[in-house]
């Protein structure tokens, strides 16, 4: 059946974080569709009325080439996401073992998220990893349908200019400023079909200087759609998602606030991540000091109680004083071993006095005379 909808004059301007959220929440009870004409999303769930669902089903059946069903993440894909993060980004052995146990248990996605949000040192790494992997997966899916697109988050255009481009998406003749914006969008759209889009490589050369990051609120243009069929207007999916932190990687939690409220059964207050990481390091140092305190059992009480005295390099004056105090001892030891020089003694030196050694008195031992026997005399 021949389609009656127009064709856009420029690549579709898509909201990357919305598609990322749709990939995470698509399950057996929810369906998400992407429109190829204007790039809007449709969210279909079982809470809608029968008449509305019937009209939408007829629209999808009459125009099968216009709408693309967003695929649902399988258990294997979810497990691959979590295991890839554990093996590539987690360095602590105990944390890695706990996460691997969670992956093999029931409700792995929800328990994994709860554990990550309780360890703020791993939360930032997980959000960056999840955003990078999801980006590659979404680009692969869009390239599969040969859709010409750009992500609005990647454009370096003014908010008002992007809105003008959306209004004149199907117009052949446009002003110069909109024509220049169209050319920039077309050039940007070609980068998503390059090999580097699926295999991002680190930039070579000298790393940039570390400058304090200035947090700026992302400015996103309005949702302007002029070719939405009447049956699809009730199912438009236009949530206000401006960053990847709002995507929860789970269909159970609608938003990040919902996830934080469910942790430990009570609402949690946002705290500074740097202070929380510092408190965790201090706690680890306390644990290490407690373990060192148990050394008394192995080394004895007196040795273990002695505080550690670090080595400090003495100053030059202190070293000279030590050498002066040690010098006489060395000279006396050398003088005792080496023979003295012959000749006259110096004036300042006193001659050694000769002291005669006393001889021992020898006592005369008296021996009794040997008398001959009388028998020998008679002979």
DABELFEN-V696805 format. One record per residue. N is the residue number from 1. PHI is phi in radians with two decimals (none if undefined). PSI is psi as a letter, one per 20 degrees, with the letter a starting at -180 (999 if undefined). NEAR is the number of other C-alpha atoms within 12 Angstrom. Layout:
N PHI PSI NEAR
N PHI PSI NEAR
This chain:
1 none p 9
2 -1.27 p 10
3 -1.38 q 13
4 -1.91 j 13
5 -1.56 q 18
6 -1.32 r 18
7 -2.00 p 22
8 -1.26 q 27
9 -1.58 i 27
10 -2.56 q 35
11 -0.99 q 33
12 -1.21 p 35
13 -1.69 o 44
14 -1.87 q 40
15 -1.62 o 36
16 -1.09 g 36
17 -1.20 h 34
18 -1.19 g 39
19 -1.12 h 43
20 -1.07 g 41
21 -1.19 h 42
22 -1.15 h 39
23 -1.12 h 39
24 -1.31 h 38
25 -1.70 i 32
26 -1.22 p 29
27 -2.53 a 26
28 -1.20 h 15
29 -1.79 i 16
30 -2.36 p 25
31 -2.21 p 30
32 -2.14 p 34
33 -2.18 q 34
34 -1.92 p 39
35 -1.52 p 37
36 -1.44 i 32
37 -1.43 g 35
38 -2.04 i 37
39 1.56 j 41
40 -1.43 r 37
41 -1.88 q 39
42 -2.03 p 36
43 -2.04 o 35
44 -2.03 p 35
45 -2.33 r 24
46 -1.42 i 16
47 -1.43 i 13
48 -1.34 r 17
49 -1.30 r 14
50 -1.18 h 13
51 -1.13 g 13
52 -1.14 g 21
53 -1.15 h 24
54 -1.15 g 17
55 -1.14 h 21
56 -1.18 h 31
57 -1.08 h 21
58 -1.15 g 17
59 -1.10 g 22
60 -1.17 h 24
61 -1.26 h 14
62 -1.32 h 17
63 -2.21 m 21
64 -1.21 h 20
65 -1.49 i 22
66 -1.58 h 31
67 -1.96 p 30
68 -1.98 p 26
69 -1.33 p 28
70 -1.25 p 32
71 -1.20 q 26
72 -1.64 p 26
73 -1.28 p 28
74 -1.41 r 17
75 -1.11 h 17
76 -1.15 g 16
77 -1.16 g 20
78 -1.09 g 28
79 -1.13 h 26
80 -1.16 h 22
81 -1.05 g 31
82 -1.20 g 35
83 -1.16 h 29
84 -1.09 g 23
85 -1.16 g 31
86 -1.12 g 31
87 -1.37 h 20
88 -1.74 h 17
89 -2.04 i 25
90 -1.66 p 27
91 -1.93 h 16
92 -1.32 p 16
93 -1.18 g 13
94 -1.12 g 12
95 -1.11 g 22
96 -1.12 g 25
97 -1.16 h 17
98 -1.13 g 21
99 -1.17 h 34
100 -1.13 h 26
101 -1.18 h 21
102 -1.19 h 25
103 -1.09 h 29
104 -1.51 i 21
105 -1.67 r 15
106 -1.32 q 13
107 0.88 l 19
108 -1.14 h 29
109 -1.13 g 36
110 -1.18 g 27
111 -1.16 h 29
112 -1.12 g 38
113 -1.13 g 34
114 -1.10 h 30
115 -1.18 g 28
116 -1.13 g 33
117 -1.27 i 32
118 -1.43 i 25
119 -2.07 n 26
120 -1.17 h 26
121 -1.18 h 27
122 -1.68 i 31
123 -1.17 g 27
124 -1.12 g 23
125 -1.13 h 22
126 -1.17 g 35
127 -1.11 g 28
128 -1.17 g 19
129 -1.15 g 27
130 -1.12 h 35
131 -1.18 g 30
132 -1.15 g 25
133 -1.19 h 29
134 -1.16 h 32
135 -1.06 g 31
136 -1.11 g 25
137 -1.14 g 27
138 -1.19 g 36
139 -1.11 g 33
140 -1.06 g 22
141 -1.18 g 27
142 -1.21 h 32
143 -1.20 h 23
144 -1.11 h 14
145 -1.69 j 20
146 1.01 l 18
147 -1.61 p 32
148 -1.49 o 32
149 -2.63 r 38
150 -2.50 q 33
151 -1.58 p 33
152 -1.10 h 35
153 -1.17 h 26
154 -1.62 i 24
155 -1.35 q 28
156 -1.88 l 19
157 -1.98 q 27
158 -1.21 q 20
159 -1.06 g 20
160 -1.18 h 18
161 -1.17 g 27
162 -1.11 h 36
163 -1.15 h 24
164 -1.15 h 29
165 -1.14 h 41
166 -1.16 h 36
167 -1.20 h 25
168 -1.83 k 28
169 -1.15 h 32
170 -1.91 j 24
171 -1.50 p 20
172 -1.39 g 16
173 -1.83 p 14
174 -2.37 r 20
175 -1.12 r 15
176 -1.15 g 13
177 -1.14 h 19
178 -1.26 h 28
179 -1.12 g 23
180 -1.15 h 19
181 -1.15 h 31
182 -1.11 g 37
183 -1.11 g 19
184 -1.13 h 24
185 -1.20 h 34
186 -1.14 h 24
187 -1.15 g 20
188 -1.16 h 28
189 -1.15 h 30
190 -1.23 h 22
191 -1.20 h 23
192 -1.32 i 31
193 -1.78 j 25
194 -1.57 r 17
195 -1.21 h 15
196 -1.22 h 15
197 -1.15 h 22
198 -1.62 h 22
199 -2.24 m 18
200 -1.15 p 15
201 -1.87 q 9
202 -1.21 q 9
203 -1.26 p 9
204 -1.55 r 7
205 1.73 a 6
206 -1.24 p 8
207 -1.18 q 9
208 -1.20 q 8
209 -1.19 q 7
210 -1.33 o 7
211 -2.08 q 7
212 -1.07 p 6
213 -1.31 p 7
214 -1.81 o 7
215 -1.34 o 6
216 -2.08 p 8
217 -1.17 p 9
218 -1.16 p 19
219 -1.70 o 21
220 -1.98 q 29
221 -1.31 r 25
222 -1.29 q 22
223 -1.47 o 27
224 -2.13 o 23
225 -2.25 p 29
226 -1.97 i 21
227 -2.12 k 26
228 -1.50 p 28
229 -1.13 q 27
230 -0.98 g 15
231 -1.12 h 21
232 -1.63 i 30
233 -1.19 h 23
234 -1.35 i 22
235 -1.98 j 31
236 -1.11 p 27
237 -1.92 o 27
238 -2.27 m 26
239 -1.30 q 25
240 -1.58 n 20
241 -2.03 o 27
242 -1.91 i 24
243 -2.56 r 27
244 -1.26 i 32
245 -1.19 h 26
246 -1.38 i 27
247 -1.55 p 37
248 -1.79 i 38
249 1.09 k 43
250 -2.70 q 31
251 -1.44 i 29
252 -1.31 h 24
253 -1.83 p 25
254 -1.23 g 23
255 -2.33 r 25
256 -1.18 h 28
257 -1.11 h 20
258 -1.13 h 21
259 -1.15 g 34
260 -1.15 h 27
261 -1.24 h 19
262 -1.45 i 21
263 -1.20 p 23
264 1.04 j 14
265 1.26 j 11
266 -2.59 q 12
267 -1.17 q 14
268 -1.91 q 17
269 -1.71 p 12
270 -1.16 p 16
271 -2.06 r 14
272 -1.21 p 12
273 -1.17 h 19
274 -1.15 g 16
275 -1.15 h 14
276 -1.17 g 20
277 -1.12 h 20
278 -1.13 g 16
279 -1.14 h 18
280 -1.16 h 19
281 -1.18 h 17
282 -1.11 h 14
283 -1.14 h 14
284 -1.15 h 14
285 -1.17 h 14
286 -1.11 g 14
287 -1.11 h 14
288 -1.18 h 14
289 -1.16 h 13
290 -1.15 h 13
291 -1.21 h 13
292 -1.21 h 18
293 -1.15 h 20
294 -1.36 j 16
295 -1.25 i 18
296 -1.10 h 16
297 -1.20 h 14
298 -1.74 h 12
299 -1.87 j 14
300 1.61 q 13
301 -1.24 g 14
302 -1.22 g 12
303 -1.21 h 14
304 -1.27 h 16
305 -1.35 h 15
306 -1.18 p 13
307 -1.23 q 11
308 -1.29 p 9
309 -1.87 o 6
310 -1.23 q 6
311 -1.49 p 6
312 -2.02 p 7
313 -1.25 p 9
314 -1.22 q 11
315 -1.31 r 10
316 -1.16 h 10
317 -1.13 h 11
318 -1.14 g 13
319 -1.15 h 13
320 -1.12 h 13
321 -1.11 h 13
322 -1.16 h 15
323 -1.16 g 14
324 -1.12 h 14
325 -1.25 h 13
326 -1.52 i 14
327 -1.09 g 14
328 -1.05 h 13
329 -1.12 h 14
330 -1.20 g 14
331 -1.13 h 14
332 -1.16 h 12
333 -1.20 h 13
334 -1.19 h 13
335 -1.14 h 13
336 -1.27 h 11
337 -1.58 g 10
338 -1.35 q 10
339 -1.31 q 9
340 -1.43 q 11
341 -1.29 q 9
342 -1.48 q 7
343 2.12 a 7
344 -1.24 q 12
345 -1.31 q 12
346 -1.25 r 11
347 -1.14 g 7
348 -1.30 i 7
349 -1.64 p 8
350 -1.56 p 9
351 -1.19 q 11
352 -1.30 p 9
353 -1.42 p 6
354 -1.51 p 6
355 -2.04 o 6
356 -1.30 q 6
357 -1.47 p 6
358 -1.31 p 6
359 -1.49 q 6
360 -1.37 q 6
361 -1.45 p 6
362 -1.71 p 6
363 -1.54 q 6
364 -1.48 p 6
365 -1.61 p 6
366 -1.54 p 6
367 -2.11 p 6
368 -1.26 q 6
369 -1.29 q 6
370 -1.52 p 6
371 -1.71 p 9
372 -1.40 q 9
373 -1.33 r 9
374 -1.29 h 8
375 -1.19 h 8
376 -1.17 h 8
377 -1.16 h 8
378 -1.17 h 7
379 -1.15 999 6
